[in-house]
Amino acid sequence: MKNIIKLLGIVLFIGLLITIVLFAYQKYRDYVEQERIKNAIIKVDLIENLELEFNSEVKLSDLIKSINGELIDNPIIDTSKVGSFDVNFKYINEEDIKVPYSFKVQIVDKVPPVIWLSDAYSVNVGYNKSLEEAIMCGDNYDDNPKCYITGSYDTNKIGSYKLTYNAVDNSGNTTKKDFVLKVTNPTKTSSNTSTIPFKSLYNEYKKDNTKIGIDVSKWQGDIDFQKVKDEGVEFVFIKLGGQNGIGGDYYLDPKFERNIEGFKSVDIPVGLYFYSYANNPEQAMKDALWVIKNIKGKKIDLPIAFDWENWGSYNKFHMSFNTLTKSAESFINTLGMYGYKGMLYGSKNYLEKIWLKNNLTTWVAHYTTKTDYQKEYKCWQRTSSAKISGITVNTVDVDICYN
């Protein structure tokens, strides 16, 4: 027994000794390496202008004129925030030493605010709301650009008033838009809208690489699902619900349960959309978690769309186009964490002029015979004025999705 204890002591001693030797050897190697790095030849010649535009795509190599070695990797510089930032990287120099290097870049915003306004803007006499709030004014980076109208007008008096809408962001970028405010008597608008038979759209757009479907909500009433299937509908996006304004309560679309069960009963693949009032990424994440809670146990075949369309009240949200885009990403990324696919829904003009560059799957709304939207998209909402057997209440949106 004593011999065994003695043997174990020797083994432990030898193990400790080996550990000490290895530790000392590693310290020595680290010292030698640090000395090599300290005495290494470092020659990095940077470009003269290290001022980068916000949200631009710039690689590390784009900022280096010459270097005495090779980059270990070539990352994209983070330009998501305005300000001065360090760029840190390592490269293998001509002596085969891995050396660190650091320099500063300045991220700047040079894009002026957007004023969503034509040459004329009309209101009814007696209009008593704020024009600054009614006319969309937003910025790519500043959540609260200064938006104001100069010139005199009286919305209680019929007439035309020459005004200027001004917008200034916190980087000093300025936009000015001259327009004529027309104060008029209320006029009746015609509600007659020509409709398009679903079958004609199906015949025109059905190809080997397309599927033709519809999107529905409570506005389509009680749907006859078998008749819809017999018409040729190959998929459907169903409204799950939304939120009652900024920070408001969530609601389920009153026809959601009936619609998802009905379309499933006739084997039509189902996707969803959620109408969001998110004004920041944190709220968008909460939206996604609410969606996930309310579809638990249901098989969703297609993506779940983030539908944000509050352009008429955009100024009340106090968020930049960057914050808006990050909110969509937050919603879709949260869905992805729970195994669901997400998608961004938007109309062509807003996708082109408001939403910032992103890698999100897109569902574009463009009511025309052939969309000229240039960016990548998965689905195209062709019209909101289709008539189809099985839906007798209102018209229905028709969508074309690509394989």
VEXFI-465086 format. One line per 10 residues: number of its first residue (from 1); for each residue x, y, z of C-alpha. Coordinates in pm, whole numbers, plus 50000, padded with zeros to 5 digits. Layout:
BEGIN
NUM = X Y Z  ... .
# end
This chain:
BEGIN
1 = 50000 50000 50000  50285 50234 50092  50454 50156 49761  50136 50244 49571  50104 50576 49753  50472 50644 49688  50426 50561 49319  50124 50791 49290  50325 51070 49450  50604 51022 49198 .
11 = 50353 51026 48909  50191 51344 49040  50531 51505 49087  50637 51414 48734  50304 51543 48598  50347 51871 48785  50703 51901 48663  50594 51843 48302  50319 52104 48339  50569 52359 48474 .
21 = 50813 52285 48194  50542 52314 47925  50414 52638 48080  50765 52781 48090  50828 52667 47732  50505 52833 47612  50600 53154 47793  50939 53139 47623  50778 53086 47283  50541 53377 47347 .
31 = 50836 53595 47446  51030 53499 47134  50724 53564 46918  50664 53902 47080  51028 53993 47020  50996 53888 46657  50682 54100 46620  50849 54392 46800  51139 54385 46555  50936 54290 46248 .
41 = 50939 54510 45942  50593 54663 45900  50516 54858 45586  50150 54941 45531  50063 55226 45296  49699 55332 45327  49490 55530 45082  49473 55904 45150  49099 55931 45209  48989 55712 45501 .
51 = 48647 55877 45515  48387 55610 45436  48021 55662 45363  47766 55518 45602  47627 55180 45494  47878 55147 45210  48045 54816 45127  48420 54855 45162  48671 54574 45206  48992 54604 45407 .
61 = 49200 54568 45089  49020 54870 44937  49191 55090 45198  49545 54958 45149  49767 55085 44868  50056 54851 44944  50168 54611 45215  50489 54411 45271  50314 54079 45290  49973 53918 45255 .
71 = 49645 53972 45439  49527 53676 45644  49167 53764 45555  48986 54050 45382  48679 54145 45589  48418 54404 45500  48461 54718 45710  48174 54788 45950  48014 55112 45824  47687 55072 46013 .
81 = 47754 55361 46252  47869 55718 46197  48187 55823 46380  48557 55742 46417  48646 55375 46454  48957 55155 46475  49025 54894 46209  49238 54613 46351  49384 54330 46145  49683 54097 46114 .
91 = 49890 54003 45813  50190 53781 45730  50484 54003 45642  50772 53920 45407  50965 53769 45701  50678 53522 45753  50581 53690 46082  50216 53740 46174  50203 54110 46266  49912 54324 46392 .
101 = 49819 54662 46246  49560 54924 46333  49433 55246 46181  49131 55473 46212  48849 55536 45965  48583 55802 45974  48229 55687 45887  48023 55977 45755  47667 56030 45637  47647 56234 45317 .
111 = 47296 56138 45212  47034 56415 45249  46692 56344 45401  46402 56227 45186  46088 56437 45150  45813 56223 44996  45635 56499 44809  45548 56593 44452  45515 56947 44319  45166 56983 44469 .
121 = 44990 56865 44783  44614 56892 44832  44402 56911 45147  44035 56981 45206  43941 57321 45340  43931 57310 45720  44222 57064 45740  44347 57090 46098  44638 56848 46119  45009 56920 46099 .
131 = 45140 56926 45742  45488 56849 45874  45353 56523 46016  45133 56440 45718  45408 56476 45456  45667 56204 45495  46013 56325 45593  46285 56076 45683  46659 56019 45680  46883 55723 45610 .
141 = 47063 55754 45947  46910 56024 46168  46605 55902 46363  46488 56260 46416  46575 56492 46127  46448 56847 46155  46151 56878 45918  45965 57208 45873  45768 57413 45622  45846 57773 45535 .
151 = 45591 58007 45377  45243 58123 45474  44920 57931 45421  44568 57905 45561  44395 57566 45544  44066 57738 45630  44079 57938 45308  44052 57787 44960  44351 57873 44744  44700 57779 44631 .
161 = 45004 57853 44847  45368 57835 44740  45566 57669 45020  45898 57502 45086  45946 57184 45288  46288 57176 45454  46470 56884 45611  46808 56879 45789  46974 56575 45946  47226 56569 46231 .
171 = 47516 56543 45983  47414 56875 45826  47273 56726 45505  46983 56935 45374  46688 56880 45143  46451 57150 45022  46137 57086 44822  45925 57366 44674  45560 57273 44634  45214 57422 44600 .
181 = 44966 57354 44877  44616 57338 44728  44331 57395 44972  44009 57280 44802  43653 57176 44866  43605 56804 44924  43552 56610 44602  43389 56274 44549  43621 56000 44437  43510 55715 44217 .
191 = 43536 55371 44370  43493 55192 44039  43798 54972 43987  43832 54733 43697  43887 54374 43803  44098 54099 43648  43987 53734 43639  44227 53514 43831  44222 53259 43548  44356 53511 43299 .
201 = 44642 53600 43532  44714 53232 43592  44728 53162 43221  44954 53460 43156  45208 53411 43434  45213 53038 43496  45552 52905 43382  45776 52614 43471  45955 52832 43728  45651 53005 43880 .
211 = 45363 52934 44114  45052 53152 44120  44880 53230 44448  44684 53482 44651  44704 53660 44987  44398 53697 45208  44267 53846 45532  43932 53922 45691  43850 54146 45392  43794 53837 45176 .
221 = 43518 53713 45407  43429 53345 45432  43624 53175 45155  43513 52862 44970  43850 52689 44979  43771 52409 44737  43650 52655 44471  43968 52857 44516  44178 52543 44470  43977 52446 44163 .
231 = 44064 52785 44012  44432 52687 44020  44563 52866 44332  44895 52704 44421  44973 52883 44749  44835 53144 44987  44972 53406 45225  44732 53454 45517  44726 53755 45745  44805 53634 46095 .
241 = 44746 53966 46266  44914 54288 46363  44938 54560 46621  44701 54848 46697  44940 55134 46635  45278 55213 46791  45302 55021 47118  44943 54905 47083  44788 54569 47161  44835 54275 46929 .
251 = 44540 54123 46746  44470 53808 46548  44299 53855 46215  43940 53737 46278  43958 53499 45981  44306 53361 46051  44206 53034 46218  43934 52965 45961  44167 53050 45673  44465 52841 45782 .
261 = 44249 52538 45859  44054 52579 45534  44351 52611 45302  44527 52325 45476  44216 52110 45430  44250 52140 45051  44630 52101 45053  44721 52455 44950  45065 52553 45093  45042 52834 45346 .
271 = 45260 53135 45428  45176 53424 45661  45215 53797 45694  45218 54020 46000  45126 54391 45985  45384 54566 46202  45400 54902 46376  45751 54839 46508  45953 55157 46562  46280 54987 46659 .
281 = 46449 54645 46635  46351 54552 46991  45982 54599 46914  46021 54401 46591  46170 54114 46790  45866 54124 47020  45646 54113 46709  45824 53800 46591  45793 53632 46932  45419 53707 46932 .
291 = 45393 53550 46586  45581 53240 46701  45356 53205 47006  45043 53220 46793  45150 52966 46531  45273 52704 46774  45165 52361 46654  45081 52483 46303  45282 52381 45998  45382 52687 45797 .
301 = 45501 52590 45450  45614 52927 45316  45790 53233 45464  45633 53469 45717  45637 53825 45583  45720 54141 45776  45462 54387 45642  45542 54748 45737  45339 55007 45545  45285 55303 45780 .
311 = 45412 55563 45535  45124 55806 45592  45226 55840 45957  45598 55770 45919  45711 56089 46094  45541 55979 46416  45769 55675 46438  46087 55882 46480  46307 55627 46311  46555 55641 46027 .
321 = 46551 55415 45724  46843 55236 45892  46637 55172 46206  46346 55056 45989  46567 54814 45795  46728 54685 46115  46376 54628 46253  46286 54407 45956  46611 54217 46002  46538 54174 46374 .
331 = 46190 54031 46299  46318 53790 46035  46629 53685 46229  46416 53610 46535  46190 53389 46325  46500 53211 46195  46613 53131 46549  46292 52932 46590  46316 52754 46256  46087 52975 46047 .
341 = 46174 53152 45724  46104 53525 45700  46050 53767 45416  46024 54146 45369  45708 54274 45199  45712 54617 45038  45600 54818 44738  45849 54882 44459  45897 55257 44521  45960 55222 44892 .
351 = 46189 54922 44845  46395 55127 44601  46401 55462 44782  46350 55396 45153  46464 55050 45260  46843 55028 45291  47049 54757 45127  46991 54420 45294  47007 54048 45228  46645 53975 45312 .
361 = 46419 53765 45092  46180 54011 44927  45814 54011 44826  45763 54314 44603  45427 54478 44535  45408 54642 44194  45072 54663 44019  45171 54644 43655  45185 54386 43379  45562 54344 43406 .
371 = 45763 54466 43704  46089 54649 43640  46210 54610 43997  46583 54550 43954  46683 54387 44282  46632 54022 44368  46286 53915 44481  46114 53586 44561  45752 53688 44507  45574 53961 44311 .
381 = 45232 54093 44410  45085 54158 44067  44747 54314 44154  44499 54373 44431  44200 54369 44196  44152 54007 44097  43823 53820 44104  43821 53450 44175  43556 53186 44225  43527 53109 44595 .
391 = 43579 53467 44714  43267 53680 44684  43358 53956 44930  43593 54211 44771  43871 54144 44524  44188 53955 44611  44563 54009 44570  44738 53779 44322  45101 53685 44369  45363 53518 44155 .
401 = 45641 53335 44334  45951 53199 44164  46105 52858 44222 .
# end
